[in-house]
Structures are given as structure tokens and as C-alpha cells.
């Protein structure tokens, strides 16, 4: 048998011991890779939310807070609708400090052919919109015609199919990129189509609390504040000058999400650190016990001609193989767990959750494998150094 084959033979000769070492290193890789993916996904979701909201202030009717939770609508896809007179839009535009203002119109579909649960339908004014339209233009550059709809990434409907909403067949002309927020479960369309759906819902007997023509109502006004103006001051002015409305500052919403994310990130980091300390300590103990158990074996190898550096190198090769095997197993298990339960994780955390790109995941997997292997080799270094300094004759005499 060649000397180069010894590390493999040594590991396969004691499968129980080898499996225990692999499981410890797999635990390291699982904690680092899985925890890092969750944290990065939450950060990606937060960045996506900041980009997609695009507005500094959202003006809604005073009754909105009692009817639905705007934050839950955006982050968790909770359906809801509320309405106010369209004349509020003119008052918002006239408020000092407002650079852009665009209305949106909401409708909660009780049932659609794509879904087993209600979906949120959002109508936008394509002439003035600055929040959703840039997002739509990433996948569809033409103007939405009457009945055309664009669906979020989690709506089960493909381009060319139609959704039947309140009896109206609406063709899907585009699907939007994922954002990791409740926006992914919504359907977007033009104002004319949304008013058509509102009228269809009322014709079917649904009480939407709208009196008069659907063309005279809107649900919310998204506001962009001029550079140099205080968002807080503009929000206060809107609350005073636009009666029977509430202002929601998106910065406050995002700050709340960021605070929750910071708390979760700290918890995950602490858990990862605890697992690393525990596993590293156990690996050092196991390698030391293994070295003591194999002291005669190593002494014999020294007697038949293996150098001290050769002996230390053999131990390092064994730990390298253990680190690679455990790292790959932990990364694979972490990927299965995190990706299989990503929807459940998002629901339980109630935060934007957007899985990083394939390139980022590959880089993270590579760094995790490198780190896990390095820890395994460091844990064996003490044992390797101690054995290389031990006199083989003394060890063999003690065994007699």
C-alpha cells in the first residue's frame, strides 16, 4: 500500500469515528450557510422594498387603518381596499414640497382562476406613476390596454393566460420580477381596467362602500417629496390640508422592518458563533482523543521511516477530507432546508424575504466550505504537532 493511500484507509477503517467527525463539520457548515442565506435573503428583501416603494409618503383615507393594515398589505400580501374622493389628489399635488403624486386604486378579489385565496388588484395611473411603472417596464414596455394585467411573481398565471376576476376575463401580458414582499402576490393594471372591475364587483352584489361613479374614487396617493424638503413637514402639511386622510411615511415603515431585521441578524449571528465555538471545541477534543488512541499506530509509522512532517501531513490530509465531506454535506442540507421552507420562513418572520442570486449563493457556499475545512484542519493541528514531537520508541515501550 502506498503512503499516499493511508489517509483514506485510516478514515474508512473506523467508519463510526469518521462519521462523527463529518457530522460535526456538517453542523458547522449547516449553521453558517443556512443562517447566512436567511440573513442575506432578509437584507435583499429590505433593499427590494426600498426600491419598489419609491414614495416618501402614502396618503390614505382616515378609514384605511380600521379596514386594513397597509404595512401588512405590502409586506405579507394581506388583501384590502378603501376609497376616498378623487379630489383629494388635487389637494395633495397643491401641497408645498410635493414633487410627484400618483393615485392608486385597490380591489380585493374574493376569488380568481389563478388562486385559492383572495388576491390584491392594484390600479395605477400610467401617466403619473413612479413606483410600479418602472418595475413593470423591466418586463413589459408597452402601455396596458383595457383588461390587460401584469401579475406578481407568486401569482400562478403565465403570460398569455387569462384570469377571471369578478366575471371579467383579464389577459396576463407580463410577470414581474420577485421582490420578496407582498407585492409579489398582487395583480397590477391600469386605472380604466380597475374601474371596470369595481363596477363588475358591484354588479355582482359586493358592497365596496362606494357611492356614485367609480371614476370619482381613488384608494391612495403615492407622494415623492422635493429634494431639500423635510418629509416630516410635508406629511404634517398633508394631514392638515387634505381632510379625512392619514399619511404613512414609508421611511418609518422601512425603519421598522430594518430594526426587526437587525434583531434577527444579531440572533442568527450569535447562534452561528455559539455553534462554531461548540463544534470547534468538540473537534479539538475528538482529534486529541483520536491521536491518543492511535499513538502506537503513529509510532510504528515513524519507526518504519515516516518523517515527522510526513506524519503531520497525513493527519492534515485526513482532517482536510473530513472538512470537505462535512462541509459539502452541511451546505447541501442547509440548501434543502432553507429553500424548501423559504415560504414558511417568510410567513413566520413577517418580513420581506428575497433569495440572493445564484452567484451570491455559490460564493457563500464556497466560503462556507473553505471556512469549515480550515476549522477542521486547525482543530487537528494541535494533535499533529504534539504527535510529531513524541519519541516513537517511548510510545512503543509504554505499550509493552
Rosetta blueprint (number, residue, H / E / L):
1 X L
2 X L
3 X H
4 X H
5 X H
6 X H
7 X H
8 X H
9 X H
10 X H
11 X H
12 X H
13 X H
14 X L
15 X H
16 X H
17 X H
18 X H
19 X H
20 X H
21 X H
22 X H
23 X H
24 X H
25 X H
26 X H
27 X H
28 X H
29 X H
30 X H
31 X H
32 X H
33 X H
34 X H
35 X H
36 X H
37 X H
38 X H
39 X H
40 X H
41 X H
42 X H
43 X H
44 X H
45 X H
46 X H
47 X H
48 X H
49 X H
50 X H
51 X H
52 X H
53 X H
54 X L
55 X L
56 X L
57 X E
58 X E
59 X E
60 X E
61 X E
62 X L
63 X L
64 X H
65 X H
66 X H
67 X H
68 X L
69 X L
70 X H
71 X H
72 X H
73 X H
74 X H
75 X H
76 X L
77 X L
78 X L
79 X L
80 X L
81 X L
82 X L
83 X L
84 X E
85 X E
86 X L
87 X H
88 X H
89 X H
90 X H
91 X H
92 X H
93 X H
94 X H
95 X L
96 X L
97 X L
98 X E
99 X E
100 X E
101 X E
102 X E
103 X E
104 X E
105 X E
106 X E
107 X E
108 X E
109 X E
110 X L
111 X L
112 X E
113 X L
114 X L
115 X E
116 X L
117 X L
118 X L
119 X E
120 X E
121 X E
122 X E
123 X E
124 X E
125 X L
126 X L
127 X L
128 X L
129 X L
130 X L
131 X L
132 X L
133 X H
134 X H
135 X H
136 X H
137 X L
138 X L
139 X L
140 X L
141 X L
142 X L
143 X L
144 X L
145 X L
146 X L
147 X L
148 X L
149 X E
150 X E
151 X E
152 X L
153 X L
154 X L
155 X L
156 X L
157 X L
158 X L
159 X L
160 X L
161 X L
162 X E
163 X E
164 X E
165 X E
166 X L
167 X L
168 X E
169 X E
170 X E
171 X E
172 X E
173 X E
174 X E
175 X E
176 X L
177 X L
178 X L
179 X L
180 X L
181 X L
182 X H
183 X H
184 X H
185 X H
186 X L
187 X E
188 X E
189 X E
190 X E
191 X H
192 X H
193 X H
194 X H
195 X H
196 X H
197 X H
198 X H
199 X H
200 X H
201 X H
202 X H
203 X H
204 X L
205 X L
206 X L
207 X L
208 X L
209 X L
210 X L
211 X L
212 X L
213 X L
214 X H
215 X H
216 X H
217 X E
218 X E
219 X L
220 X E
221 X E
222 X E
223 X E
224 X E
225 X E
226 X L
227 X L
228 X L
229 X L
230 X L
231 X H
232 X H
233 X H
234 X H
235 X H
236 X H
237 X H
238 X H
239 X H
240 X H
241 X H
242 X L
243 X L
244 X L
245 X E
246 X E
247 X E
248 X E
249 X E
250 X H
251 X H
252 X H
253 X H
254 X H
255 X H
256 X H
257 X H
258 X H
259 X H
260 X H
261 X H
262 X H
263 X H
264 X H
265 X H
266 X H
267 X H
268 X H
269 X H
270 X H
271 X H
272 X H
273 X H
274 X H
275 X H
276 X H
277 X H
278 X H
279 X H
280 X H
281 X H
282 X H
283 X H
284 X H
285 X H
286 X H
287 X H
288 X H
289 X H
290 X H
291 X H
292 X H
293 X H
294 X L
295 X H
296 X H
297 X H
298 X H
299 X H
300 X H
301 X H
302 X H
303 X H
304 X L
305 X L
306 X L
307 X L
308 X H
309 X H
310 X H
311 X H
312 X H
313 X H
314 X H
315 X H
316 X H
317 X H
318 X H
319 X H
320 X H
321 X H
322 X H
323 X H
324 X H
325 X H
326 X H
327 X H
328 X H
329 X H
330 X H
331 X H
332 X H
333 X H
334 X H
335 X H
336 X H
337 X H
338 X H
339 X H
340 X H
341 X L
342 X H
343 X H
344 X H
345 X H
346 X H
347 X H
348 X H
349 X H
350 X L
351 X L
352 X L
353 X L
354 X L
355 X L
356 X L
357 X L
358 X H
359 X H
360 X H
361 X H
362 X H
363 X H
364 X H
365 X H
366 X H
367 X H
368 X H
369 X H
370 X H
371 X H
372 X H
373 X H
374 X H
375 X H
376 X H
377 X H
378 X H
379 X H
380 X H
381 X H
382 X H
383 X H
384 X H
385 X H
386 X H
387 X H
388 X H
389 X L
390 X L
391 X L
392 X H
393 X H
394 X H
395 X H
396 X H
397 X H
398 X H
399 X L
400 X L
